[in-house]
Amino acid sequence: MLKRLSFSVPALLLAGLFTVFSPSDALAREKVDQVSLSFSLNDDDWSQLDVDANSEGYLIDKVTLYPSGSEASPYPYAIVVLNAAEDYYFSSIKSKYFTLQGEGASFVEAARTNSNATMTVSVRLKDLGEGELDEPEGLTWHENGVASWQPVNGAGSYSVRIRYNGENMSVASSPKTEQPVFNLSTKITKPGDYVFQVRANGLYKKTKGSEWVTSPVMTVDEAKLAYIRQNASPDLGIRGQWFEDEGGRWYQFITGEIPMLGWREIDGDWYYFDASGYILTDQWIEQRYYVGSNGKMLKDTLTPDGHYVDENGAWAPK
């Protein structure tokens, strides 16, 4: 994702951002003396980063958090887009121009565009996610052998294991899922009592995972076993429903989960959801994937602006 000696903004993000700055522009506008930003994880959703501007002359336009870091660095990082206020411009991209506070934030690099009225800043974050995760709640067996639970704030994945008549059936390492749901129907092979256990794993390296939590017992007789076999699904087996309101289209699984801020596969197609849970349409995502008017990621075709995306949906320059 990132390319450079140590750590940098994705190349496509910076491509074409630099513009020629005319001295006459400076005479008509006032320069932003310094960019000062404060970073903190959102208390209600650790996948979101709150950024505050501590000086005048500019506003925060967009913040994108990359919790897993990059190939060049294990630390999380953020891309922050700033817009200068009317009659202001950004006068520098040097590190001393920026004051960054909170979450171990440190400057990586920056670029200006739009006659120096827009600034894109890359920031490394060292101290995200310190603490221990809450235990998963709402552990539920579904009739077709699918297990689900309520999402845990700050969890990057969940470890799952199943027990039959009190014995652990997962001999190898426990499988992991990024979603608060897991298909265990293939593990239910004979009558008896089944429980599943789940543990939340931290989204960040400094986050301590939760303790294991055990579900209620599901007693399986011959009739229930036959039902599970008949209704077992090769995927999660958890369906949901699309909704639409004035904000756009959004999806809710039968577990109650509403996907937000990222990619989710639904019925074989990939969709990108914003922080409010609405799908994005007719635009590039991460400067690499394109979602069409129905929100589905395009594959093995040309995008409306004439770029080819391969069978995995990734932009493939020719």
TIZA-674726 format. One record per residue: x, y, z of N, C-alpha, C in turn; residue in three letters. Coordinates in steps of 0.1 Angstrom, whole numbers, plus 2048, in hexadecimal, padded with zeros to 3 digits. Layout:
XYZXYZXYZALA;...
//
This chain:
8087F480080080080080980C800MET;81380C80881C818809829815802LEU;82F81F7FC83C81D7F68458287F9LYS;8518257FE85C82F80086682880AARG;87082F80D87A829816875825823LEU;86D82E82986882A83685982A837SER;85383583484483683683F84182FPHE;83583F82683084A81E82184981BSER;81C85481680E85481180E84B805VAL;80384380380283B7F68048447EAPRO;80C83E7E18108467D580584C7CEALA;7FA8447CC7EE8497C57E88557CBLEU;7E98567D97E38617E07EA86E7DDLEU;7F786D7DB7FF8797D980187C7CALEU;7FE8737C28008757B37F88807AEALA;7FF88A7A87F88957A37F48A07ACGLY;7F889F7B97F38A87C37FB8B57C3LEU;8078B57BF80F8C17BF80B8CB7B4PHE;80A8D87B88068E27AE8108ED7AFTHR;8108F57A48199017A481290C7ACVAL;81A9127B581591C7BE81A92A7B9PHE;8109327B581493F7B08169497BBSER;8209527BB82395C7C58179657C6PRO;8109687BB8049717BC7F996B7C5SER;7F895E7C67EF9587CF7F195C7DEASP;7FE95C7E180295F7EF7FE96E7F3ALA;7FF9777E97FB9847EB7EC9867EELEU;7E497D7E87D597E7EA7D09767F6ALA;7D896D7FB7D49658067DE965812ARG;7D896181D7E09618297E595282CGLU;7F19518307F79438327F293E83FLYS;7F193183F7EF92984C7FC928852VAL;7FE92E85E80B92E865810921869ASP;80791886E80B90B8727FE902872GLN;8018F58707F68EB8717F88E387EVAL;7EE8E48877EE8DD8937E28D4894SER;7E58C78977DA8BD8977DB8B48A3LEU;7D08B18A97CF8A78B47C889B8B0SER;7CD88F8B47C78828B07C387B8BCPHE;7B78748BB7B286B8C67A98618C0SER;7A98558C579F84B8C079184F8C5LEU;78884C8BC77A84E8C07768458CBASN;77084A8D676D8428E27638378DFASP;75A83A8D674F8318D37538278C7ASP;75D82A8C07618218B47708238B2ASP;7778198B67868198B578B8188A7TRP;78281689D78681688F786824889SER;78182D89178183B88C78A844894GLN;79184D88D79A856893795864893LEU;79486A89F7908788A079C88189FASP;79B88B8967A68958947A08A3896VAL;7A78AB89E7A38B98A17AE8C289CASP;7A98CD8957B28D88917B48E289CALA;7C18E58A07C38ED8AB7C88FB8A8ASN;7C88FE89B7CC90C8977C391188CSER;7C391D8887BA92487F7BE923871GLU;7B59258687B792785A7B591A851GLY;7B090F8577AE9038507A48FA857TYR;79E8F18507948E88557988DA851LEU;7948D08597978C285578C8BD84CILE;7908B88407868B38367848A4837ASP;78E89C83978D88E839798887841LYS;79587D84879F87585079D86684CVAL;7A78608487A78518457B184A84ETHR;7AD8418557B583985F7B982C859LEU;7C58288597CA81B8557D0814861TYR;7C780C8687CB8068757D77FC874PRO;7D87F58697E27EA8687EF7EF863SER;7F17FC8617FE80185C8007FD84EGLY;80D7FA84A8107F883C81C7EE83CSER;8207EB82F82B7E282E8387E8833GLU;8397F58338457FB8388457FE847ALA;83A7FE84D83980185C82D7FA862SER;82F7F486E8257ED87581B7F787CPRO;81F80487D81680D88480A81187CTYR;7FF8148837F381A87C7F7828877PRO;7F082C86D7F28398687E583F863TYR;7E584C8617D985385C7DD85D851ALA;7D485F8487D586983D7CA874840ILE;7CF8808427C688B8467C689583BVAL;7BA8998367B98A382B7B38B0832VAL;7BA8BB8307B78C88357B38D182ALEU;7AA8DA82C7A68E58237A88F282AASN;7B08FB8237B29088287A5910828ALA;7A391983279892283279992B826ALA;78E93282378E93C81879994781BGLU;7A094A8117AB9548117B794F819ASP;7B894281B7C493D8227CB932818TYR;7D793081B7DE9258147E991F81DTYR;7ED91281A7F790B82180590F81BPHE;80E91382481A91981F82690F81FSER;8249038258308FA82682B8EB827SER;8348E28248318D482783D8CE82FILE;8458D68358508D183D84B8CD84BLYS;8528C385184D8BD85E84B8C8869SER;8548D28698538DC8748468E5872LYS;8408E48678338EB8658288E586CTYR;8298D987181E8D18778218CE885PHE;8178D088E8178CC89C80C8C289ETHR;8118B68A18078AA8A38088A58B1LEU;7FC8A38B67FA89E8C47F18928C5GLN;7F388A8CF7EA87F8D27ED8728CAGLY;7EB8678D17ED85A8CB7FA8578C4GLU;80585E8CA81285C8C58148618B6GLY;80C86B8B280C8708A581A8768A1ALA;81F87289582B87889082987A881SER;82F88587C82E88986E836880865PHE;83087C85983787484F83A87D843VAL;83088283D83188B83182489182EGLU;82589B8258198A382181A8A8813ALA;80F8AB80D80E8B08008038BB7FFALA;8058C47F67FB8CF7F47F58CE7E5ARG;7E98D27E47E28D37D77D88DE7D7THR;7D28E07CC7C78EA7CB7CD8F87CFASN;7D88FC7C87DF9097CB7E290A7D9SER;7E69007DF7EB8FF7ED7DF9027F7ASN;7D39007F27C79017FB7C38F4802ALA;7C98E97FD7C78DC8037D48D5807THR;7D48CF8137DF8C98187DC8BA81BMET;7E48B18177E38A381A7EF89F823THR;7EC89A82F7F68978387F688883CVAL;80188183C80387484180987484FSER;80286D85880686D86680785F86CVAL;81285C87281484F87980F850887ARG;80884588C8028458998078398A1LEU;80E83B8AC8158318B380C82B8BELYS;8048338C57FE82E8D17EF82C8D0ASP;7EA8288C57DC8258C37D88188CALEU;7CC8188D17C680C8D67CC8068E3GLY;7D280E8EB7D78098F87CB806901GLU;7CB7FA9077C17F690F7BC7E790CGLY;7B27E39137AD7D591279F7D690CGLU;79C7CC90378E7CC8FD7847C6906LEU;7787CB90576C7C590C76A7B7906ASP;7637AF90E75F7A290A7547A2900GLU;75379A8F67487998ED73B7968F5PRO;73079C8F17237998F77197958ECGLU;70E7908F170378C8E87067808DFGLY;70E7768E571176A8DD7057628DALEU;70375F8CD6F67598C96F974E8BFTHR;6F27438C16F17388B76E573B8AETRP;6E773A8A16DC73B8976D972D893HIS;6CD72B88E6C771E88B6CF716881GLU;6D771D8786DE71586E6ED713872ASN;6F071587F6FD71288470771D883GLY;70272988170B73588070B73C88EVAL;71774089271974789E71A75689CALA;71575E8A571676C8A47177738B1SER;71C77F8B271E7878BE71E7958BBTRP;71D79E8C571D7AC8C372C7B18C0GLN;72E7BA8B773B7C08B57417C68C1PRO;74E7C58C27567CB8CE75E7D68C9VAL;75C7E28CF7647EE8CB7737EB8CCASN;77A7EE8C27887EC8C278D7DF8BDGLY;7847D68BA7887C88B578B7C98A6ALA;7977C28A379A7C18957967B488FGLY;7957AA89879079C89478B7958A1SER;78678989E7817818A97867738A7TYR;78A76C8B278D75E8B27817568B6SER;77F74B8B07737438B27777348B4VAL;77172E8BD77271F8BF7657198C3ARG;76370C8C17577068C475A6FA8CDILE;7516F78D67526EC8DF7466E28DEARG;7496D58DE73F6CB8DD73F6C38EATYR;7336C38F17326BC8FE73E6C0908ASN;7416CC90774C6D191075A6D090BGLY;75C6CA90076A6C88FB76C6D18EFGLU;7786D78EF77C6E08E477E6D88D7ASN;7776DD8CD7786D68C07836DC8B7MET;7886E88BA7926EF8B27A06EA8B7SER;7A56E08B07B26DB8B47BD6E48B0VAL;7BC6EA8A47C66F48A07C37018A5ALA;7CA70C8A17C87198A57B971D8A2SER;7B47258AB7A672A8A97A473289CSER;79A73089479973888879574788CPRO;79875088379575E88678B76487BLYS;78376D87F77B77487677A783879THR;77978C86F77879A87276A79E875GLU;76179687275379987474E792881GLN;74479888873E792894734786891PRO;73977D88873077288473A76887EVAL;73675B88073E75087B736744879PHE;73873D86D73173286973772586FASN;73071F87973571388072D70787CLEU;72470887171B6FD86E7236F086ASER;72E6F28647366E685F73C6DF86BTHR;73D6E58777436DF8837386D788ALYS;72C6D98877216D288E71D6C6887ILE;7236BB88B7226AE88371B6A3889THR;7176A589671069A89D7086A08A9LYS;6FE6998AE6F669E8B96FE6A08C5PRO;6FA6AA8CD7016AD8D96FF6BC8DDGLY;7076C08E77066CE8EC7126D58E6ASP;70F6E18E071A6E98DA71A6F78E1TYR;7266FD8E372770B8E67337108DDVAL;73371D8DB73E7238D474472D8DEPHE;7517308DC75873A8E475E7448DAGLN;75E7518DF76475B8D676C7658DFVAL;77776A8D877F7738DF78277F8D5ARG;78278B8DA7847978D179379A8D1ALA;79979C8C57A779F8C47A87AE8C0ASN;7B37B48C57B47C38C37B77C78B4GLY;7B17D28B07B47D88A37C27DD8A3LEU;7C87E18AE7D57E78AF7DE7DE8B7TYR;7EB7DF8B57F57D78BB7F57D98CALYS;7F27E58CF7F27E88DD7E57E58E5LYS;7DC7DF8DE7CF7DB8E47CF7CD8E9THR;7CC7CB8F57CB7BD8FB7BD7B78F8LYS;7BE7AB8F37B17A48EF7A97A18FBGLY;79C79D8F979379A90479578C908SER;78E78891378E77A91878477390FGLU;78576590F77C75D90876E75E90ETRP;76475E90675675E90B74F752905VAL;74674C90D73F740908731742906THR;72C73D8FB71E73E8F77147358FFSER;7077388FE6FE72E9046FF7208FCPRO;6FA7169036FB7098FD6F07078F2VAL;6F47018E76EB6FD8DD6EA6EE8DCMET;6DF6E98E06DD6DA8E06D86D68D2THR;6E06CC8CC6DD6C88BF6D86B98BFVAL;6CC6B78BB6C76A98BA6C76A58ABASP;6C269A8A86C369589A6BB69E890GLU;6AF6A38956A76AC88C6AE6B988AALA;6B46BF8946BB6CC8936C86CA88ALYS;6CF6BE88C6DA6BC8846D76BB875LEU;6CC6B58726C76B48646C46C285FALA;6BE6CA8676BB6D88636C76E0860TYR;6D16DF8686DE6E68666E56E185AILE;6E56D48576EB6CF84B6E46D483FARG;6D76D583F6CF6D98346D06E8831GLN;6D26F083C6D36FF83A6E070583CASN;6EB6FC83D6F870183F6FC709832ALA;70371483470771C82971771C828SER;71C71C81C72A71C81A73172981FPRO;72973482072F74082672A742834ASP;72874F83872475184671674D849LEU;70E74C83E7007488416F8753847GLY;6FD75F8496F676A84F6F2773844ILE;6E57758426E077E8386DB78A83FARG;6D87948386D37A083D6CA7A7833GLY;6C87B48346BF7BC82C6C57C9829GLN;6C37CE81C6C67DB8186BC7E581CTRP;6C07F18206B77FC8236BC80881CPHE;6B381281A6B681E8136AF82A81AGLU;6B683581D6AF8418226B684D81BASP;6B38598216B986581A6C886581AGLU;6CE85D8226DD85D8226E3854818GLY;6DB84A8136E084080A6DC83280DGLY;6E38288086E081A80A6E9815815ARG;6E380C81E6EB8068286E67F882BTRP;6ED7F08326EA7E18336EA7DE842TYR;6E17D58466E17CF8536E07C0853GLN;6EA7B985A6E97AB85B6DF7A7865PHE;6DA79B8646D079686E6D579687CILE;6E279687E6E879788B6E67A5891THR;6E27AF8896E17BD88D6ED7C5889GLY;6F87BF8857037C78817017CF874GLU;7057DB8747057E48697137E7865ILE;7187E28597267E48557297F3853PRO;7357F7858739805857748805854MET;74C81084D75A81484B763808846LEU;76080483A7687FA8347617F182AGLY;7687E78257637DE81B75B7D3822TRP;7507CF81C7497C38207447BB814ARG;7457AE8157407A680A7327A280DGLU;7287A480471A7A180771579A7FAILE;71178D7FC70C7857F17157857E5ASP;7227847E872C7827DD73178F7D7GLY;72C79B7DB7317A87D67377B07E1ASP;7417B87DE7487C07E87427CF7E7TRP;73F7D47F373A7E27F57437E97FFTYR;7447F67FD74C7FE80774280780FTYR;74380681C73A80E82574181982BPHE;73B82582C74183083373F82F842ASP;74483984974383985873583985DALA;72B83D85571D83D85A716830855SER;71D82884E71681B84A71081B83CGLY;71282783470C82782771782281DTYR;71281C81271B81880771F8237FFILE;72C8237FA73082D7F172E8287E3LEU;72B8327DA72882E7CC7308387C2THR;7328337B673883B7AB7458427AFASP;74E83B7B575B8417B97668377BBGLN;77283C7BB77D8347BE77F8337CDTRP;7828277D27858247E07948217E2ILE;79A8277EB7A88257EE7B18277E1GLU;7AC82F7D87B38317CB7B68257C3GLN;7AF81A7C67B280D7C07A68067BBARG;79B8077C278F7FF7BE7838097BBTYR;77B8057B277080D7AE7628077B1TYR;75980F7B774C80A7BA7428117B1VAL;7398097AB73080F7A17238167A7GLY;71A81879F70E81F7A47058187AESER;70780A7AD7008027B77087FE7C3ASN;7148047C471D8027CF7267F67CEGLY;7247ED7C472C7E17C273A7E57BDLYS;7447DE7C27517E07BC7527DA7AEMET;7577E27A57597DD7977647D3796LEU;7637C978D76D7BF78B76E7BC77CLYS;77B7BB77877E7B676A7767BF760ASP;7777CC7617707D57587777E2758THR;7727EB7507767F974F76D802758LEU;77380A76076C81476876681F760THR;75C82676475783175C76183B757PRO;76C83D75F77784675A78283F752ASP;77F83374E78782C744793825749GLY;79382175679E81975C79A80A75DHIS;7A380175B7A07F375C7A27EE76ATYR;7997E777079A7E077C79A7D177AVAL;7A37CA7817A47BB77E79A7B3784ASP;79B7A678479179D78978F79E798GLU;7997A479F7987A67AD7937B47B0ASN;7907BC7A678B7C97A87957D47A9GLY;7A27D07A97AD7DA7AA7B17E179DALA;7B47ED79E7B87F57927C57EE78DTRP;7C57EB7807D07E57797D57ED76EALA;7DE7F67707E27FF7647E87F6759PRO;7E57FA74D7EA7F37417F37FC739LYS;
//
